[in-house]
Amino acid sequence: DLARFGARQAQAGPDDQRLWERFPCKAQAFLQRTRPHESPAVRAAVVRDISAGGIAVEADSDLHVGDLV
């Protein structure tokens, strides 16, 4: 699945504190809160980079570290 975004499962170098290497990615996404009673439930976002361990997204909203989307 990572190949679709120009990425692969590769371990990060010794200078990186993360386990997996991050690859730049330009993609549009939609984030949906796991608790739909919070508004707005769906938000537009931009994917900035991707790795085997996750993705970095940028959204114009009140999302916080630990929010489930």
N, C-alpha and C positions, 0 to 999 in steps of 0.2 A: 504493500500500500504506500510506503514512503516514496517509491520510485515515481509515482504519479506527480509528486511535488518536487522532484529533482533531488531527493535525499536518499540516504541509505543508512543501514544500521552499522554505525562506526563508532568505536570508542573515542572519546575526546583525548586530546594530547595531555601531556603531563602538567602543563601550565593552566589547564582548565579545571575548575573545581567540580564540574559536572561529569557524570559518567559517560554520556553520549554526546557526540559532536552535533552541533546545531548547524542547520543549513538554511540560508535565506530563502524566503518563500513569499511570493506575492499572490495572495488568493483572498477572495471575499468569503465571509462566513456569517452565519447567524447563530447567536447564542440564545438558548432558551433556559430560563431558570427552572430548577427542579421543583420549586414551589410556585406554581403558576398564579397564585393569588397576589404575588408581588407585581407591581406594574412598573414599566411594561415587561411582560413576560418574555418577549422575543426582542432581541437587539441586534442591529447590524454590527459587524466587526471586520477587521482586516487581520489576516494571518501574517506575522512578521518573520518567524522562523519555525522550524520543525525539527524534531529529533526522534529517536526511538523511544525516548522517555516522555514526550509531550510536545505541546505547541505553545508558542507565544502569540497572543492575540492582543490587539489594541481595539478598545471599544469606547465610544463616547457615552459612558453610563456610570452608574454608581456600583460597579462590581468591586468586590474586595477579595483579597487573598483568602482562599478557603471556601468561597461561594461555590456551590455546585451548579454547574450549567450543563 
